[in-house]
Amino acid sequence: MPGLPSADDVDRLSGAELPGFVAGLAALIARAAARMQEEATRRPKWRDVAWAAEQSGMSAHYFYERAEPTHTEHDVFRSFVKKRGRRVRIEEAGFWRWIQSR
């Protein structure tokens, strides 16, 4: 991938070339922003229990309990609450879907 032009290259552009150059830069910025958004939505964002407790107004203990496979509400939570050893993580998009469905 070729690099961006230097500041000196930009200074050498004629007045007639500048609008096209700026339009090209704007298109690149828009495409880069769209790609960043795609990446953000593709990868799940994992949060800790303290975050979920703060956002929901529930206690951290509430989420730790529901991460246990033996808990009666585990099936509701297993799509966005994951337990690895003693650590419990909350998938943010699933958490917000759960909040909206309450």
Secondary structure, 3 states (H helix, E strand, C coil): CCCCCCHHHHHCCCCCCHHHHHHHHHHHHHHHHHHHHHHHHHCCCEEEHHHHHHHHCCCHHHHHHHHCCCCCCHHHHCCCEEEECCEEEEEHHHHHHHHHHC
